[in-house]
């Protein structure tokens, strides 16, 4: 199974779909298995999840930065 192709395919499905991204963020394993219609071994699915989060900037640092930016924007009404 080509993990890089899986990552590319999932990213194509996620990009621009905020609802799907929210589902992926809340439960990445279930969302991936639903999108792929396949049950991957834990080590492979975790590698795919990590790669997708990195590509979508969903790691903890990026989430914190977006939260801070949102809070600052709300202070200035923008």
C-alpha positions in Angstrom: 0.0 0.0 0.0 1.4 3.4 -1.1 1.2 5.6 2.0 2.2 8.7 0.1 -0.7 8.2 -2.3 -3.0 7.7 0.6 -1.8 11.0 2.1 -2.2 12.8 -1.2 -5.7 11.4 -1.7 -6.9 12.3 1.8 -5.5 15.8 1.6 -7.4 16.3 -1.7 -10.6 15.3 0.0 -9.9 17.4 3.1 -8.8 20.7 1.5 -11.6 23.2 1.5 -14.0 21.1 3.5 -14.1 22.6 6.9 -16.6 20.1 8.2 -14.4 17.2 7.2 -11.4 18.8 8.6 -13.2 19.3 11.9 -14.2 15.6 11.9 -10.6 14.6 11.1 -9.3 16.9 14.0 -11.8 15.4 16.4 -11.3 11.7 15.5 -8.6 11.2 12.8 -8.6 7.4 12.9 -12.3 7.0 12.4 -12.4 9.8 9.7 -9.5 8.2 7.8 -10.9 4.8 7.9 -14.2 6.2 6.6 -12.5 8.1 3.8 -10.3 5.2 2.8 -12.8 2.4 3.4 -9.9 0.4 4.7 -8.5 -0.7 8.0 -4.8 0.2 8.3 -2.4 -1.1 10.9 -1.9 1.3 13.8 1.7 2.3 12.8 0.6 3.1 9.3 -2.5 5.0 10.2 -0.6 7.0 12.8 2.0 7.9 10.2 -0.7 9.0 7.8 -2.4 11.1 10.5 0.9 12.8 11.4 1.7 13.6 7.8 -1.8 15.0 7.1 -1.8 17.1 10.3 1.6 18.5 9.2 0.4 19.3 5.7 -2.8 21.0 7.1 -0.9 22.7 9.9 -3.0 21.0 12.5 -0.2 20.3 14.9 -0.4 21.8 18.4 1.8 24.8 17.7 -0.2 25.8 14.7 -3.5 25.4 16.6 -2.2 27.6 19.4 -1.0 30.2 17.0 -4.4 30.3 15.2 -6.2 30.6 18.6 -4.0 33.5 19.7 -4.4 35.2 16.3 -8.2 34.8 16.5 -8.3 36.2 20.0 -6.2 39.2 19.0 -8.4 39.8 15.9 -11.6 39.7 18.1 -10.1 42.4 20.4 -9.9 44.7 17.4 -13.2 43.7 15.9 -11.7 42.1 12.8 
